[in-house]
Each structure stands twice: as C-alpha cells, then as structure tokens.
Amino acid sequence: MTDKQRKIRILVAKPGLDGHDRGAKVVARALADAGHEVVYTGLHQTPSMIATAAVQEAVDGVGLSIMSGAHMTLFPAVLAALKEQGAEDVVVFGGGIIPDEDVEELRKLGVAKIFKPGASTQEIGQWVSDNLGPKA
C-alpha cells in the first residue's frame, strides 16, 4: 500500500479532568465512518499520555475535545508534549466550549483548527480529509 492509499490516522483525546465525552465519541465514530483510522484514548488523559499515544500510533493528527474551560492550558501542553517527543509534525485540532477570543490565540500557538459547538461531523470529516494526509 502506498502512502497515498494509506488511511489518515487520527487520535481523538479528552485531556484533563473533563468527563463529557459524548461529542468526542461521536466525532471519532464519524471520522471512522468517513474511512479514517481512529484511535480514541478515553477520558482523563494527560498531555504526555496523549503525545505518547500519538507517537506510538503514528497518527497524522490529534483531535482534542475540551469542554472544561482549560483549553488555554491543555492545548499548549499537548503541543509542547508532542514537540518533546519529536512529533511536532502531528497536526493538532479540536473543539469544545472555546470563546471566540481564544480561538485566534490557539491558532497562533499552533492549533490548526477549532470546531465550535454546532459544527457538523461532515464539516469536521471534510476538514480532516482536506488538511491531513498520511505521513511519508
């Protein structure tokens, strides 16, 4: 199988103490239904655990779901953990309850895309297909 034939691999993670995982599970299932390989890490993951899983699973992207309000701490921590593990090429995106004024700051820090409440699974899947590709 060539790289162009390999499926895009996505890690969907719930960092921190947030226990609301229904949206993350819906997105993970929708991405899998769209033909992507998806790994869901479950609840209460630390940034280091997420980065380790991303490296072990050789993913193309990490999708974070944050509903707790800790996005300005957790997104940068995951980005830093990926960099520490030599995986800064992994695309980080996410969604949750994130105020508009924080979205631009997160983008400046390196988060590729933030999906706000109400984003459709089709929109998320299309963005993944258009913006992530299998690693060479």
C-alpha positions, -999 to +999 in steps of 0.1 A: +000+000+000+014+034-010+013+064+012-015+079-010-036+047-003-030+046+035-058+060+056-054+092+076-048+082+112-064+104+139-061+102+177-091+116+195-084+125+231-101+140+261-074+158+281-077+168+317-105+162+341-134+169+317-158+139+319-180+149+289-170+126+262-202+121+241-191+146+215-156+131+212-171+097+207-195+110+180-166+127+162-144+096+165-172+074+150-179+099+122-142+100+113-140+062+113-172+061+092-156+085+067-128+060+062-101+073+086-083+052+111-093+065+145-078+058+180-099+071+209-079+074+242-107+078+266-112+102+294-088+120+317-056+119+296-026+140+304-008+159+276+021+135+280-002+104+276-017+120+245+016+127+229+029+092+237-001+076+222+002+098+191+038+087+186+030+050+193+001+050+169+019+071+143-010+094+138-013+122+113-034+143+136-047+147+172-082+159+178-088+173+213-122+177+229-122+202+257-154+212+275-139+221+308-126+256+300-090+246+304-083+249+267-057+277+271-037+253+293-043+219+277-039+227+240-004+243+246+006+215+269-003+189+243+016+208+216+046+210+239+044+173+248+043+164+210+074+186+204+092+170+233+086+136+218+097+147+183+062+147+169+057+184+162+046+174+126+014+159+141-015+183+133-035+193+164-071+204+161-100+203+184-133+215+196-154+223+226-166+253+245-139+278+234-146+315+234-140+333+201-113+355+216-093+323+225-096+307+190-071+331+174-046+328+202-047+290+200-041+292+162-011+314+169+002+287+193-001+261+166-036+246+168-046+241+132-084+243+136-110+248+163-145+235+158-172+253+178-204+238+192-227+231+164-200+220+139-213+191+119-195+158+117-194+162+080-176+196+084-150+180+107-145+150+084-141+172+054-116+194+071-096+163+082-097+149+046-086+183+031-059+192+057-043+160+069-025+134+049-007+102+057+029+108+069+055+098+044 
